[in-house]
Amino acid sequence: MKIAYRARPGFAGIVFALLALLAGCSTYKDQLLAPQQPGIIGPEQVGSPTAADALRIGALSRLKTATVGTTGTETMYTMGGLLTDEWKSGDTFSQRVETDQRTIQTSNADVQSFYSAQHSARGAAKDAIDNLNKYLPEPKANIAQMYWVMGLVEMQLSEAFCNGIPFGITNDGIPTYGEPLTNQQGFTLALAHIDSGLALATATDTFAVSTKNSLLVTKARILIDQGNIAAGAALVSSVPTSYRWYVTFSLTTSDNPMWSFNSSQKRWVVGDSFDVTGVIKNALPFASAKDPRVPVTGTSVNSSLKVAFDNATQLVSEGIWGRTDSAPIISGVDARLYEAEAKLQANDYVGMMAILNALRASPQALGSAYTTTAMSALPAPTTQKDAIDLYFREKAFWQFSRGTRLGDLRRLIRQYKRTQDQVFPVGTFHKNGNPPYGTDVNFPVTTNENPNPNFHGCIDRNA
């Protein structure tokens, strides 16, 4: 028989059979790989080590949907980039246009989709943990990996959505609806699951070490979200800069969504600091900087060559990922960036630049098919404002469209005491009659959470 997993908005559903992508690892990689022969768990295998591991593999498949995504799926990475300055809408769909404009409605179907995908991944990992503990307790790194999935998803939700996210669970088919949590409470929840994973990832084989690296980098990011920047940086000194945890794509499974939405469908274009309406205050010039970390084709204005899906917006295409190129969820570059921010916090701008310039001096893999060229060193800034600006600019170019930009802009407001109109895109919007940008700094929890009796809307929309 074939039993399907049914995702429930607002709480984790039950996972039964999963046609999944396989997880493999090399020295510093843990990749999601497409199965050679997708199969179905038969009745005789339910409640067995085989089924338990299938649940783990299925949770990794759902993690792919909840991060980088699959063909045609809206994700935290892509939609978060649209709400910030990484991407610009070249589309006609109102859901994407209002996200780009920073005026998101709770009925936005695209946000509903990737909100549900987060909870589905979290629920799948929780069910995998329960079954692995019961039927396949060794290797412990497999269980640690599932705690990483739970913590990563809880962190992503807390970085991207408003205060007031319910985190529910389902045990033995019985749902427990979550009470709405603030983002800080969500980070605390994520941290607890990451710590549970670290307690299990103690072996010295390649897979366990890879899992530990992912847990450490994720824990560091959560601590930084909480404002414990020095503590986060101290965790990752053992993580090699060369470490990558890739999501993979193939012609027989799914396309890389960043290639699909941008280069193929032409619905999104690479963001810039200006467009046909003029200067976009606070936006970084991803499209026009000619930075090797964000290679592009096309220009933001005065291009007669190509326009986007709407037949109006100038098409600028990224050159990092092709149709089947892998994209990292976790990178050792992230670890170095966290260490650089700790230097920034200590007002050690020379130390910060030593780390950032070391990254610039060496080619770095941003995907399976693209590695940067070496870049020249930058001088150390002399003022705090300039140091903050330069650090977050470097971080944005290193982590382009990897799901970090929205959390960083919110931190600039929350931790660095800037206002939203000093951080998010401001100016004249390029669609809908050229209104001003809105003031959203996060996503609202959408109406698909309404069946939860504990949920009554966002607590607030603060950063």
Secondary structure by P-SEA (a helix, b strand, c coil): cbbbbbbbccbbbbbcccbbbbbbbcccbbbbccccbbbbbcccccccaaaaaaaaaaaaaaaaaacccccccccaaaaaaaacccbbbccccaaaaaaaacccccccaaaaaaaaaaaaaaaaaaaaaaaaaccccccaaaaaaaaaaaaaaaaaaaaccccbbbbbbccccbbbbbccccaaaaaaaaaaaaaaaaaacccccaaaaaaaaaaaaaaaaaaaaacaaaaaaaacccccccccbbbbbccccccccccccccccccccccccccccccccccccccccccccccccccccccccccccccccbbbbbcccccbbbbbcccaaaaaaaaaaaaaaacaaaaaaaaaaaaaabbbbccccccccbbbbbcccccaaaaaaaaaaaaaaaacccccaaaaaaaaaaccccccccccccccccccccccccccccccccccccccccccccccccc
